[in-house]
Each structure stands twice: as C-alpha cells, then as structure tokens.
Amino acid sequence: MSKKLDLTKSLYDLCKEYPELIDIMVELGFTEAENEMTLNTVGRVMRIPKGAQIKKIPMNKVVMALMNNGFELAGNPDLDKSDDKEPRNAADIMKDKMEAARILIETKGHPLNLFAKENKVLITEIDKTKELMFQFEDSRSEELAEMILNQISLLRTIAIHYAKKGDLLYPHMKHKYEISGPSDLMWTDDDEIRDELRRLDGCNIREQEYLERLARVIKRMEEMLIKEKNVLFPICAKFFQKEEWYNIYQDSKDYAKCFVEFIKWPEAEEFFAQQKASCAADGDIIRLPGGHFTPEQLRAVLNTIPIEISFVDENNMNVFFNEGPKLFKRATMAIDRDVFSCHPPKIEMMVRSIIDDFRSGVRDSVPVWMEKEGIPVLVNYIAVRDENGKYLGTLECVQKMDEAKKHFGK
C-alpha cells in the first residue's frame, strides 16, 4: 500500500512520520536532512518544494524519487505552471498526466501504444518465470532448469525496449524539457537490469545464489514497469509534442522486434508521406575542391557508404547522421542536441574526455573494437580539422568487420 506524503507539511513533520524519508532526501541532495539540529530548526518551517527550489533540485526528480519509494503525493509540488488563479494540487496534476498517457497508449501504433504492448507481454513472461522458479525449488529437475534458462533468454529481449527508452525518450526529456529524473535514475536501472540478465544467462542455475539473484532482478523489472506506467509515460504524454511523437515513431522502425510486431501509426505515416511529397527537388550544386555534387547525389553517396556516420560540431552538437539501418541507433530528434545528453551517465565522462582531447590536440583518433549483436565492430572516433589544424568537430564511424574477419581468416 502506498504511503501518503503531504507536500504542504514541513520536512520535519514528514521525516517524523516517515523516518525512511531522511535517506531519500539526503540522496537527492538535501544533505541537511540527516543533521538532527537543522531538521529540528529549519526543517520545521521548510517544505520540500521550497527546499528543492532553493537548492536548485528539479522538482520532477524529487517527485519521481518519492514515487519510486512508494509514496503517494498530496499537496502542491509546483511541477507545472498553470493559468488558473489557484495552484493545482499534486493529485490533479498527476491525474491529467495519467489521462494523457492513457489516450496515447490506446492510440493504435503510437509509440506509447507499442511500449505498453511490450510491457503487457513482459508481465506474462515474468509470471511464467516466477511459477517455474517456485516449481524448481521443490523438484530441481533438469527439465525445469532448462525451461527457466529459456525464459531468461526471452526476458533479455526487454533490452530492446530499454534501448528505445535510452535513445528516444530519456535524452529528449532531459535536453528539451529539462526533466532529468528519468535520465538520471531510470536509465541506470535499465542498464543494470539488462546486464544482470545477461550474466544470469551464462551462469549455472544450480549455484546457491542463482534463484535469489533471479528473484531480485525480476523484482527490479516489475518496479520498472510501475515507474514507466506511473512516471515515465505520463511525463512524456504531458510534454512531448505531436511532431516529436512522429519522429519517435519513425526512429522506432530501426529497432528489432521486442515481444510484439511493430505497429503502423496511420497518422504519422500520413505526416511523413505529405512531408516527402512537399520536398521540392533542389538543383543547387555543392562545389568542393575535389569536384561537385547535387544535394540528392551527396545524400545518396553518404547513405551508400557502408559505414554509420555521425558528426558532432565544434560546439559538441549533433549535426549529422547518415540514414539507413544501424547497429548504433541515432534518433532524429538528437540533431541539434548536445552529444553528451545522448549517452547514459556511465559513459558520458568517457565521451567528454575523448572530445576534450581532440579539441586540445592531445589525440587525433580513438579506435574502439567491440562486438555488437554478435558482430565484430570497429568504432572510430576521429578529430576533424581544417587545413590549418583548427578543430571543427568529431566524426564517429561505425564499421562492421565480419566480412573482413571472414576474408582474412581464410
């Protein structure tokens, strides 16, 4: 059962009512909450929304952390600005967001409709897995062990669902609408769930802690389902604009199937059909020292090169991705967005370090060899400079090396 948290009460009163709130507030940045003297003085007159404003902690981040820890909010969290003369309370604001999400989830082919259908299948598969685990604790049969391992392989499909959130929802929410809670918290959770499922898929099911680890990661998956339904989807539904949803829908086509087949959204298909029809042919010539192209020719050449190309300009902004299927998905809405917002927190510092080295001239390239979806891949980060050595940006080239491996392995 959820715990009601009245945001019109003082921090002192709330911490007395729910002592576990102190650790949550400290983790959010309200470090004074663990100081008993401060809590007994300033805390008696300070409300959480006012404290968040003073400490410049986004209230959306605070609300999500509280909801993730089982609190049901009442009072006015100052999440939205309203034209109404009277401030709206948290319950009304959340009700509006939930209703907006419900409408989009019920719209056939809408990105939230697909996300919800994927989650519905996931719930079914989690229930099957839990039932098999219960049976296995009694019998420990080889047949049940094999069935559980098969279920884990199936559950790992959720990595595609998480990848779509990480590419299409979290960065846009943080960059465009300055809502950082989901990006800071849920993105890391997604990565940890995915990684633990991968590790379990390669472990011995008869190891002592195996079922305990599986139970823990399933619990985290179930918690993520609740966070998506009650936090992520309502926030997206409230803030994302129609054309932004069209672009998310279009970019979703590049991802593999996650439990259910991709569903066409007629409204978005009509939008892109009209957009394509309205694009007049541009006869301008792009002249370069090595020759010339028409825009149509240049686009076709860049899309024909068997390399995934991304270019980040000198201001760290994404300005170009070539088109077509990609191992590393690139969201259309990431154009004109800073490159750092497109990466999960755990690798953002690595990206910053590479670009800083390119800008200062310490390095000119960084090759990274890896496997992606079972395919050997070379990801080459290259500093782009003019003839005078001035830094113009960073080029990322992603090249599949499976054919080269076959050729030179003969």
C-alpha positions in Angstrom: 0.0 0.0 0.0 1.3 3.5 -0.9 2.3 6.0 1.8 0.6 9.4 1.6 3.1 12.3 1.6 1.5 15.7 2.1 3.9 18.2 0.5 2.2 21.1 2.3 3.7 19.8 5.6 7.2 20.7 6.8 10.2 18.5 6.1 10.4 17.9 9.9 6.9 16.6 10.2 7.3 14.4 7.1 10.5 12.9 8.4 9.0 12.2 11.8 6.0 10.5 10.1 8.3 8.5 7.7 11.9 8.2 9.1 13.0 6.4 5.9 12.4 9.7 4.1 15.7 11.1 5.5 17.9 8.8 3.5 15.9 9.6 0.3 16.2 13.3 0.8 19.9 13.1 1.5 20.5 11.1 -1.7 18.6 13.7 -3.6 20.9 16.5 -2.3 19.0 17.6 0.9 22.1 16.8 3.0 20.8 18.9 5.9 18.1 16.3 6.5 20.5 14.0 8.3 21.5 16.8 10.7 19.2 16.5 13.7 19.7 20.1 14.8 19.0 21.5 11.3 16.0 19.3 10.9 14.6 20.4 14.2 15.0 24.1 13.4 15.0 25.0 9.7 13.2 21.7 8.9 10.2 22.8 10.9 9.5 25.7 8.5 10.8 24.3 5.3 8.6 22.4 2.8 10.1 20.0 0.2 9.1 22.1 -2.9 10.6 25.2 -1.4 13.8 23.4 -0.4 14.1 22.0 -3.9 13.8 25.5 -5.3 16.4 26.9 -3.0 18.9 24.0 -3.7 18.0 24.1 -7.5 17.0 20.4 -7.5 14.4 19.7 -10.2 11.0 19.0 -8.6 10.3 16.4 -11.2 13.3 14.5 -10.0 12.2 14.8 -6.3 8.7 13.6 -7.2 9.9 10.6 -9.2 12.3 9.5 -6.3 9.4 9.7 -3.8 7.0 7.8 -6.0 9.7 5.2 -6.7 10.0 4.6 -3.0 6.2 4.0 -2.6 4.9 7.4 -1.7 1.6 8.8 -2.9 1.9 12.6 -3.1 -0.7 15.1 -2.0 -0.4 18.9 -1.8 1.1 21.2 -4.5 4.6 20.1 -5.7 4.9 23.1 -8.1 5.5 20.7 -11.0 3.6 22.7 -13.6 2.7 26.3 -14.2 -1.0 26.8 -14.6 -3.1 29.6 -16.0 -5.5 29.0 -13.2 -5.5 31.6 -10.3 -5.5 28.8 -7.7 -2.5 26.4 -7.7 -3.4 22.9 -8.7 -2.6 20.1 -6.3 -0.4 17.1 -7.0 -3.3 14.7 -7.4 -4.9 16.9 -10.1 -1.6 17.3 -12.0 -0.9 13.6 -11.8 -4.4 12.7 -12.9 -4.1 14.9 -16.0 -0.8 13.3 -16.9 -2.2 9.8 -16.4 -5.2 10.6 -18.6 -2.9 12.0 -21.3 -0.8 8.8 -21.2 -4.0 6.6 -21.3 -5.2 8.3 -24.5 -1.8 7.8 -26.3 -1.5 4.2 -25.1 -4.9 3.5 -26.6 -3.9 5.1 -29.9 -3.0 2.2 -32.3 0.6 2.5 -33.5 1.6 5.4 -31.2 5.0 4.8 -29.6 3.4 4.6 -26.1 0.9 2.0 -27.5 3.8 -0.2 -28.6 5.7 0.3 -25.3 2.6 -0.7 -23.4 2.0 -3.8 -25.5 5.7 -4.8 -25.0 5.2 -4.4 -21.2 2.0 -6.5 -21.3 3.9 -9.4 -22.8 6.7 -8.9 -20.3 4.4 -9.2 -17.4 3.1 -12.5 -18.7 6.6 -13.8 -19.2 7.7 -12.7 -15.7 4.7 -14.5 -14.2 5.7 -17.7 -16.1 9.3 -17.4 -14.9 8.2 -16.9 -11.3 5.9 -20.0 -11.5 8.8 -22.1 -12.9 11.1 -20.9 -10.1 8.6 -21.9 -7.5 8.3 -25.4 -9.0 12.1 -25.7 -9.4 12.7 -25.0 -5.7 10.8 -28.3 -5.0 11.9 -30.7 -7.7 15.3 -29.3 -9.1 14.6 -31.2 -12.3 16.7 -30.8 -15.5 13.5 -30.1 -17.4 12.5 -27.2 -15.2 16.1 -25.9 -15.2 16.1 -25.8 -19.0 12.7 -24.1 -19.0 13.9 -21.3 -16.6 17.0 -20.7 -18.8 14.8 -20.4 -21.9 12.7 -17.9 -20.0 15.7 -15.8 -19.1 16.8 -15.7 -22.7 13.3 -14.5 -23.5 13.3 -11.9 -20.8 16.5 -10.5 -22.2 14.5 -9.3 -25.1 13.5 -6.4 -22.9 16.9 -4.9 -23.7 15.4 -3.6 -26.9 12.6 -1.9 -25.0 15.2 -0.3 -22.7 17.4 0.8 -25.6 14.4 2.6 -27.2 13.8 4.5 -24.0 17.5 5.3 -23.7 17.8 6.6 -27.3 14.3 8.2 -27.9 12.8 9.2 -24.6 15.4 10.0 -21.8 17.7 12.3 -23.8 14.9 14.3 -25.3 13.1 14.7 -22.0 16.3 16.0 -20.4 17.5 18.2 -23.2 14.3 19.7 -24.5 12.2 19.8 -21.3 15.0 19.8 -18.6 13.4 16.8 -16.9 16.4 14.9 -15.6 14.9 12.5 -13.1 14.2 9.6 -15.6 17.5 10.1 -17.3 19.5 10.2 -14.0 17.7 7.3 -12.3 15.8 5.0 -14.7 18.5 4.9 -17.4 21.0 3.4 -14.9 18.4 0.9 -13.7 17.7 -0.2 -17.2 21.4 -0.9 -17.8 21.8 -2.8 -14.6 18.8 -5.0 -15.2 20.0 -5.8 -18.7 23.5 -6.6 -17.5 22.3 -8.8 -14.7 20.0 -10.8 -17.1 23.0 -11.3 -19.4 25.1 -12.5 -16.6 22.4 -14.9 -15.3 22.0 -16.3 -18.9 25.6 -17.5 -18.7 25.6 -18.9 -15.1 24.9 -22.3 -13.6 21.3 -22.4 -12.4 22.2 -24.8 -9.6 24.6 -22.3 -8.0 23.4 -21.4 -4.5 22.5 -17.8 -5.1 21.2 -18.1 -8.6 17.5 -18.1 -7.8 18.0 -15.3 -5.3 19.7 -13.2 -8.0 17.0 -14.0 -10.5 14.3 -13.0 -8.0 16.0 -9.7 -7.3 16.3 -8.8 -11.0 12.7 -9.8 -11.7 11.7 -7.5 -8.8 13.6 -4.7 -10.4 11.9 -5.3 -13.7 8.5 -5.2 -12.0 9.4 -2.0 -10.3 10.5 -0.6 -13.7 7.1 -1.5 -15.2 5.5 0.6 -12.4 7.8 3.5 -13.0 7.1 3.5 -16.7 3.3 3.4 -16.1 3.2 5.9 -13.3 6.1 8.3 -14.0 7.8 8.0 -17.4 4.8 7.6 -19.8 2.7 10.3 -18.1 5.6 12.8 -18.2 6.2 12.1 -21.9 2.5 12.3 -22.6 2.3 15.6 -20.9 5.2 17.4 -22.5 6.1 15.8 -25.9 4.5 17.5 -28.9 2.8 15.8 -31.8 5.6 16.1 -34.3 8.1 14.9 -31.7 6.0 11.7 -31.3 6.0 11.4 -35.1 9.8 11.4 -35.1 10.0 8.9 -32.2 7.6 6.6 -34.2 9.8 6.9 -37.3 13.0 6.2 -35.4 11.4 3.2 -33.7 11.3 1.4 -37.0 15.0 0.9 -36.8 14.8 -1.4 -33.7 14.4 -5.1 -33.7 11.1 -6.7 -32.5 10.6 -6.7 -28.8 8.0 -9.3 -28.0 5.4 -7.8 -30.4 5.5 -6.8 -34.1 5.9 -3.2 -35.0 2.5 -1.5 -35.4 1.9 1.2 -38.0 0.5 4.6 -36.8 -1.6 5.8 -39.7 -1.5 9.5 -38.6 2.4 9.5 -38.5 2.6 7.7 -41.9 0.3 10.3 -43.4 2.5 13.1 -41.9 5.7 11.7 -43.5 4.0 11.0 -46.8 3.0 14.6 -47.0 6.4 15.8 -45.9 8.1 13.8 -48.6 5.7 15.0 -51.3 6.3 18.6 -50.3 10.1 18.4 -50.6 10.9 20.2 -53.8 14.0 19.0 -55.7 16.9 21.2 -55.0 19.0 21.8 -58.1 21.8 23.7 -56.3 25.3 22.4 -56.8 27.6 21.7 -53.9 31.1 22.5 -55.1 34.2 21.1 -53.4 37.9 21.1 -54.2 37.6 17.5 -55.4 34.5 18.1 -57.6 30.8 18.7 -57.1 27.5 17.1 -56.1 23.9 17.9 -56.3 22.3 17.6 -52.8 20.5 14.5 -54.0 23.7 12.9 -55.1 25.5 13.8 -51.9 22.7 12.3 -49.7 22.8 9.1 -51.7 26.5 8.8 -51.5 26.6 9.3 -47.7 23.8 6.7 -47.3 25.6 4.2 -49.6 28.9 4.2 -47.8 28.9 1.0 -45.7 29.7 2.9 -42.5 27.5 4.5 -39.9 28.5 8.2 -39.9 27.8 10.7 -37.1 29.3 14.2 -37.0 29.4 16.4 -33.9 30.4 20.0 -34.5 32.9 22.2 -32.6 30.2 23.1 -30.1 29.5 19.5 -29.2 26.2 19.4 -31.0 25.0 16.5 -33.1 24.6 17.9 -36.7 24.5 14.9 -39.0 23.8 11.2 -39.1 23.6 9.3 -42.4 20.4 7.3 -43.0 19.6 3.6 -43.0 19.6 0.7 -40.6 22.2 1.0 -37.8 23.8 -1.1 -35.1 24.0 2.1 -33.0 20.7 3.8 -33.3 20.5 7.5 -33.8 17.3 9.4 -33.0 16.3 12.1 -35.5 15.5 14.4 -32.5 19.1 14.2 -31.4 20.1 16.6 -34.2 21.0 20.0 -32.7 21.2 18.4 -29.3 24.5 18.2 -27.4 26.2 14.9 -27.8 26.6 14.2 -24.1 22.8 14.1 -23.5 22.6 11.1 -25.9 24.7 8.9 -23.7 23.9 7.1 -20.5 25.5 8.6 -17.4 28.1 5.7 -17.0 29.8 6.6 -20.3 29.2 10.3 -20.6 32.6 11.1 -18.9 34.4 8.9 -21.5 32.8 10.8 -24.4 33.7 14.2 -22.7 37.3 13.0 -22.3 37.7 12.0 -25.9 36.3 15.2 -27.3 38.4 17.3 -24.9 41.5 15.5 -26.1 40.5 16.2 -29.7 39.8 19.8 -29.1 43.2 20.3 -27.3 45.1 18.3 -29.8 46.2 15.6 -27.5 44.7 12.9 -29.7 43.5 12.7 -33.3 41.6 9.4 -33.2 40.4 6.8 -30.8 39.6 3.3 -32.3 37.4 1.0 -30.3 37.0 -2.6 -31.2 33.9 -4.4 -29.8 31.2 -6.9 -30.5 27.7 -5.7 -31.1 24.8 -8.2 -31.6 27.5 -10.9 -32.2 29.1 -8.8 -35.0 32.8 -7.6 -34.7 32.7 -3.8 -35.0 35.3 -1.0 -35.3 34.1 2.3 -33.9 36.5 5.0 -34.8 36.3 8.5 -33.3 38.2 11.0 -35.4 39.0 14.6 -34.8 38.0 16.7 -37.8 40.3 19.7 -38.5 40.6 22.3 -41.3 43.8 22.8 -43.3 45.2 25.0 -40.6 44.6 22.4 -37.8 41.6 24.2 -36.4 39.2 21.8 -34.6 35.8 21.6 -36.5 34.2 18.6 -34.7 34.3 14.9 -34.1 33.4 12.2 -36.7 32.2 8.8 -35.4 32.5 6.0 -37.9 30.9 2.6 -37.1 32.0 -0.2 -39.4 31.0 -3.9 -39.3 34.1 -6.1 -39.6 32.6 -9.5 -40.0 33.3 -9.7 -43.7 36.9 -8.6 -43.2 37.3 -11.2 -40.5 36.0 -14.0 -42.8 38.2 -12.8 -45.6 41.5 -12.6 -43.6 40.6 -15.7 -41.6 40.8 -17.9 -44.7 
